[in-house]
Each structure stands twice: as structure tokens, then as C-alpha cells.
Amino acid sequence: MSNFENLIKNMLEMESFDEIRFKSIKISPDKTIYFAFKESQKIIYNKLTSMTLEPVCFILKMDDEYHYCPLNDKKFDENIVKEFVKNI
């Protein structure tokens, strides 16, 4: 970030926050889906001016195994998803 951008941010008392948030849904005692979202906030003069919530991935938990499934990549293992939904 340039000095000019830092100066403007300081003058406007602007802050930006990025955070990963999770939401889980328990399907059965041994199956859970976790959704990961990237939350971005911009604050100017101590007031929230904008916020975005962008889905990043989902994680499938089967028994004690976790399987990462990115949303922007079509190379995740479809067989894992099929196994997860089997017998629900």
C-alpha cells in the first residue's frame, strides 16, 4: 500500500477487516458439513460502510475424517461427496 493510501485511510479513520467464519450443520452423529465464508468489512469514521460475505469452501466430516472441498476448484473428489450423502 502506498504512503498516499495510508494517509487517506488515516484521515478518514478507515479500517478494513477480513475474517473467515464457519457455519456447521450436523446431519447425523457421524456426519457434519462445515461452510467457510470470508467476511470483509470496511469501517469509516467508526461506522460500518460496507460488508461482503463470500463463500470459500465446504468441509465434510465423516466419522473422524475431514474432507476439504473448495468452491472455486472443480477438482475436489466427487466420490467423497457421494459417499457423504449416501444413507442420509
C-alpha positions in Angstrom: 0.0 0.0 0.0 1.4 3.4 -0.9 2.0 6.2 1.5 -0.8 8.2 -0.1 -3.3 5.4 0.5 -2.2 5.1 4.1 -2.6 8.9 4.6 -6.1 8.8 3.2 -7.1 5.9 5.4 -5.7 7.6 8.4 -7.5 10.9 7.6 -10.8 9.0 7.1 -10.2 6.8 10.1 -10.8 3.9 7.7 -10.3 0.3 8.7 -10.7 -3.0 6.8 -11.3 -6.4 8.4 -11.1 -9.8 6.7 -12.1 -12.8 8.7 -13.1 -16.4 8.0 -16.3 -17.5 9.6 -17.7 -21.0 9.8 -21.2 -22.4 10.0 -21.8 -26.1 10.7 -24.8 -28.4 10.1 -24.8 -31.7 11.8 -26.5 -34.2 9.6 -26.1 -37.3 11.8 -23.9 -38.2 14.8 -21.0 -39.1 12.4 -21.6 -36.6 9.6 -21.2 -32.8 9.7 -20.9 -30.2 6.9 -18.8 -27.1 7.7 -19.2 -24.0 5.4 -16.4 -21.4 5.4 -17.1 -17.8 4.4 -14.8 -14.8 4.0 -16.3 -11.8 5.7 -14.9 -8.4 4.7 -15.8 -5.1 6.4 -14.9 -1.5 5.8 -15.3 1.0 8.6 -15.0 4.7 8.1 -15.4 7.2 10.9 -16.3 4.3 13.2 -19.3 3.3 11.1 -19.7 0.2 9.0 -19.8 1.3 5.4 -19.7 -2.0 3.5 -19.6 -5.7 4.2 -19.3 -8.7 1.9 -19.7 -12.4 2.7 -18.1 -14.7 0.2 -18.4 -18.5 0.3 -14.9 -20.1 0.2 -15.3 -23.9 0.7 -17.2 -26.6 2.5 -15.7 -29.3 4.6 -17.3 -32.7 5.0 -16.7 -34.6 8.3 -17.3 -38.3 8.2 -16.5 -40.1 11.4 -13.1 -38.7 12.3 -12.0 -37.8 8.7 -12.3 -34.3 7.3 -12.5 -33.7 3.5 -11.9 -30.2 2.1 -14.0 -29.2 -0.9 -13.1 -25.8 -2.5 -15.8 -23.9 -4.3 -13.6 -22.3 -6.9 -11.9 -25.5 -8.0 -13.7 -28.3 -9.8 -11.1 -30.9 -8.8 -12.5 -32.0 -5.5 -13.3 -35.6 -5.1 -16.9 -36.2 -6.2 -16.8 -39.7 -4.7 -16.3 -38.2 -1.2 -19.5 -36.1 -1.7 -21.4 -39.1 -3.0 -20.2 -41.2 0.0 -21.3 -38.4 2.3 -24.9 -38.2 1.0 -25.2 -41.9 0.9 -27.5 -43.2 3.7 -28.7 -39.8 4.9 
